[in-house]
Amino acid sequence: MGDLTLPFTHWAHQKLTDNNCTSCHPSGIGKIENWGKEAAHALCVSCHQRREKGPVQCEECHKVSVSRGLRETVPTPR
């Protein structure tokens, strides 16, 4: 469905995890290895479900617009 831009506040996530970087960065500080759909779904959605906070349903991140009969991902507003 194309690229997806999500609003993300790193500091808020740090605060929620008491600055435990390995909660989101299992390989250490820096970019998350193999970041993409599978990693985001496994890491983010599962955490949001455990904490009962944050987006977990498809449409909460994947906004769909119908134009000219095409379905496309629309970036989430910041």
Secondary structure, DSSP 8 states (H G I E B T S, - for coil): ---------HHHHHHHTTT-GGGT-TT-SSS-TT-SHHHHIIIIIHHHHHHT-S--SHHHH-EEEEETTEEEEE----
